[in-house]
Amino acid sequence: MSDWDAEAVRVRLRAKTSRYELRPPLPEAEVRAFEAEHGIRLPEEYRTFVTTAPSTG
């Protein structure tokens, strides 16, 4: 994992002044399907984020 602070990102995204809303985390199988369809491998930090970040809604 890199040196970014995942919890700090979550806190900022949950802030009342934030205009962003996160969807629920993606299942790992869905991420793998996306990668296979596009012939890519997402960066590990991004994969972790989209599969674990809690929704803000």
For each residue, the residues with C-beta under 8 A, 3 or more apart:
1: 44 45 48
2: 45
3:
4: 9 45
5: 8 9
6: 9 10 48 49 52 53
7: 10 11
8: 5 11 12
9: 4 5 6 12 13 49 53
10: 6 7 13 14 53 54
11: 7 8 14 15
12: 8 9 15 18
13: 9 10 18 20 22 53 56
14: 10 11 18 56
15: 11 12 18
16:
17:
18: 12 13 14 15 56
19:
20: 13 56
21: 55 56 57
22: 13 53 54 55 56 57
23: 26 55 57
24: 54 55
25: 50 51 52 53 54 55
26: 23 30 31 50 51
27: 30 31 51
28: 31 32 51
29: 32 33
30: 26 27 33 34
31: 26 27 28 34 35 42 47 50 51
32: 28 29 35 36
33: 29 30 36 37
34: 30 31 37 38 42
35: 31 32 38 39 40 41 42
36: 32 33 39
37: 33 34
38: 34 35
39: 35 36
40: 35
41: 35
42: 31 34 35 46 47 50
43: 46 47
44: 1 47 48
45: 1 2 4 48 49
46: 42 43 49 50
47: 31 42 43 44 50 51
48: 1 6 44 45 51 52
49: 6 9 45 46 52 53
50: 25 26 31 42 46 47 53
51: 25 26 27 28 31 47 48
52: 6 25 48 49
53: 6 9 10 13 22 25 49 50
54: 10 22 24 25
55: 21 22 23 24 25
56: 13 14 18 20 21 22
57: 21 22 23
